[in-house]
Amino acid sequence: MHRLLACALFFSWLCSGAIDGKWAAKVEMPGGKKQGAEAGPRDIRFDLKSSGGALTGTIIGLTRKGAPVSIEDGKIEGDRVSFATVQSSKKGNRKFLLQGTVTGDDLHLTRALEGRKRGLEISAKRQ
């Protein structure tokens, strides 16, 4: 029993470090009459750090002005990752939930506004 627990903890530690580092993605931001300036391709950079099952870091390129956005409530469970970002807008703060997987040098995420089911697909590569 103790060996099984030790193996599980080691595997969890090994997987959590797999996300550490810098990642880059080119994302086609959705357009629409109300979104105007948001539409079009955008370069997004992730700088991620794990500690056990926790994930921290920043993202650059999610906002129109390109300001860094901090990761909140970051979690890692095996190859699954999830975290939130809070972005300011004219309508107040908006919380986005990001979740997905990391496999080798590929990070696949879905970013959705809290309370919405559909989201933006993001595929990033390790830099």
N, C-alpha and C positions, 0 to 999 in steps of 0.2 A: 504494500500500500504506500509506504514512504517513497519507494523508488518511483512508482507511478506519479506521485505528486511532484517529486523532484524533476522528473522528465517533462511533465506538463509545464512547470514553472520555467524550466530552461528553454523549452520550445517557444513559450510566450515571450520570453526575453529576446530570444534570437529573432523572432518575427518582428517584434516592435522596432528593433534597430534598422530593419530593412527600409523604413520610410525616411530615415534621417537624411538631410541634405537639401540640395536645390533642385527644383523641378520647373520645367517650362512647358507652356501650352499656347496654342493659337486657337482662339475661340471665336466663332461667328456669333456675335451678340444679336439677339432677336430685335426686329424692327417693328414699327407700327406707327400709327398717327400720333399716339401719345408719347412714344419712346424716342422718336427722332434721333437725338444725339447718341443714344445707346447703341443704335444699329451699326453693324459692320464688324470687320475683324478686329480682334484685340489680343495683344500679347499679355499673358498672365504668367507671373512667376511665383512659385511657392518656395518658402524657406521653412523646412519642417524639422522638428526635433522631438524624439520620443524619450520617455522615461517610464519603463514598465508598461503599463496599459494606458498611460496618459500621452496626449499629443499637444504640442504647443508650436507656435510659429507665426509667420506673417505671410500675407498674400499681397502682391503688387499687381495692379492692372484691372482689378474688379470694378473700381470706381472710374467715373469719367475723368476725374482729375489725376488719377494714378496714385493717389495716396495709399500708403500701406494700411492694410486691414489686419487686425489681430485675430487669431483663432481663439475661440472660446469653447469650453466643454469638450475638448478633443479626447477621443477614445480610440484605442486600438484593440481589436480582438482577433488574433490570428492574422489573416490577410485582409480583414474588414477594417475600415476607418470611418469615423464620423466626427464632425465638428460643426460649429456654428460661427457665423460672422454677423456683426451688427454694423449697418451702414446708415449714415445720415442722409436724409433727403428733405425736400421741401415739405413733405407730409409728415416728417418726424423720423424716428429711427425705424429701420426695417431689419428684421432678423431673417437671415438665410441659413438653411440647413444643408450641409454637404455630407454625402455619404458615398462610399464605394469600396474599391479594392485596390491593393497594391500587389503587383506580381513582377518580381525582378525590377526592371527599369521602367515599368509602365504603371501609371497611376490613373485610374478611371473613377471619375466622380460624377454625381448628379447634384446640381445646385438648385434648390427650390426655395421660394419664399415660404416662410413658416405658415402653415395652414393650407398650402396648395399642394396638389398631387403631382402636377407636371413640373419639370425642371429643365435646366440647361445641362447638356452633356459636356463634360470636360475630360479630355485625354491628355495627360502630361507625360513627358519623358524626363528621366533623370539627367541632370547636367553634369 
